[in-house]
Amino acid sequence: MTALLKVEGLRVEIARRGRAMTAIDDVSFEIAGGEILGVVGESGAGKSVTGTAVLGLLEPPARQAAGRILFDGRRIDTLDEDAMRALRGKEIAAVFQDPLTSLDPLMTIGDQLTETIRTHLDLTQPEAVERAARLLAEVGIPAPRERLASYPHEMSGGMRQRVVLALAFSCEPRLIIADEPTTALDVSIQAQILDLLRAMCRERGTAVMLVTHDMGVIAEVADRVAVMYAGRLVEVGPTARLLAEAAHPYTRGLMASIPDMHRRDVELAQIPGSMPRPDAPVPGCAFHPRCPHALVRCASERPPTFAVGASEVACWLADPVARSAA
Amino acid sequence: MSFVLGRFGQTVLVLLVAAFVSFALFRYVGDPVNNMVGQSASLADREAMRAALGLDDAFILQFARFVGHALTGDFGMSYRFGQPVATLIAERFPATLELALISMLIATGLGVPLGVWTALHRDHWAAQALMAASLIGVALPTFLIGIALILFFSVWLGWLPSFGRGQVVEIGGWTTGLLTTSGLRALVLPAVTLGVFQLALILRLARAEMLEVMRADFIRFARARGLKPRAIQYRHALRNTLVPVVTMIGLQFGNVFAFSIIVETVFQWPGLGLLVIQAIQFADVPLLAAYLVLIALCFAVINLAVDLAYLAIDPRVRSGGGVRRTA
């Protein structure tokens, strides 16, 4: 299976007071057509920055310092702004965190839909309106034709996120970057939006890069998971495998910190310490100061990526040489 | 519709309060009878005068009479000019209104586009030069700008007249200087002088608001939707920028109107400001009271206009003020 999205050695730097801080450090991953890749990590781990880089929306002081981003075999990180803009919304769409602020408050949702549609597709205004109404119906908005004339403030948060989904799907993209799409919503609404997102993607074969810090969301919808820590990718693998037997100590800590409803008596596990900030990078493995299994070399040598079963793990403990010696 | 009615009610209330203040202020600042009769008038004469003016009546009755007369346009006689105040003001009003209108037109017409441009091209040298210039525009006192312009364009270059209103044409009781060449030429310097500060203010606000809006989530999402930069900047960002800018333009228009006094003095512009300066010097109470009420009326009308402009721009106001949700 050829990858729809291929990110190779991505490095993003943020200039601050003349110094370049590394926000994303040598991150590589792939998303296959129709696949849902969950990207997890603490806030500040670089999840959103990665998504922003793929969309080509990095803005100064942030910039891509190294690496390549390929979409459908074509390099897109070097495209000029016009070519990238034509791709955005058409082939690669986005869903952002806060539906309350994602929509222009002064424009009807119908106008926002048709302007997106007509930017990318060669349709007449009546055809675009038709398509917009159909999209609203698909995302489960009742009386879609009447709703076209509504303004964002006339809708609830959940309804607005449905509109945002309709906007994302409006030109049948092949990849959606969903950045914390349910974080700002009520818990009862979160599941509805997730189900809708998954159903629409499965139906159309749309791939998703689902950025979230919520392991529950990942467990529910992701095919594979990429775990980020301090701007680096520490583990990538199939969701079931990661949930059952994570290879990286950080991933294991993350899994252990998911509250278990059936075990009230147990105290919630947490990882002691905190993630290093980009302005104070840690030599070797970024996780070693907090790692309960850290080896001597972890403090000086950065671990490469090792294959463990179907997963890829950036940890010296996964080194086959070390494992065979042990 | 209830929004409009509500705002209209508020306007009436504001006007009543303003009328009350100006009435109270001037009725009780000194004794009008003293001003009207000579030093040699007997006590009996004074009492007769007092009774004739209705100054013995209850306060509230006097106020009601003041408002009643004001509603019919009767503000009494000017002490200094011996003419009805209403006539004096009607004569001068067009000059000030034209001056204020044209200067705000210049300020808005240049300030909003330049503000938006400087926001979109923040690093361009011209944008930075404009920002520096606008700071000077905000800081310089109006009279200094006026004198400098007179020195430059009237005294040195001799291009434009330095005082007066030029030739005016009367149309249905309204005297306008906008239809004659000399009238237009006379308008340039005072209008620019009055407009410089407003221009700088509007430019800076429009720039700040535009920058703020360009950072908003919905602009980022619009970019993620692949919209063209032009559509993002003008269809989305500019409209959202306009709401606060319109408010400010409205408020500033009231200020321009009320504080054209300085410019009118510098340029001997025969408007209300000049009239009021003379009225103040001679403690011409009825004229001042009427002027105060008129300025309040202007502010109230402008605010009403701004509120109506909101209705046109912002759908959130149309649906009854706050955020309404239909889940």
Interface residues (C-beta under 8 A of the other chain):
Chain A: L55 L57 R85 A86 L87 R88 G89 K90 A93 A94 F96 D98 T101 S102 L103 D104 P105 L106 M107 T108 E115 T116 T119 H120 Y151 H153 E154 M155 S156 G158 M159 V164 L167 I177
Chain B: A216 D217 F218 R220 F221 A222 R223 A224 R225 G226 L227 K228 P229 A231 R235 H236 R239 N240 I313 D314 P315 R316 S319 V323 R324 R325 T326 A327
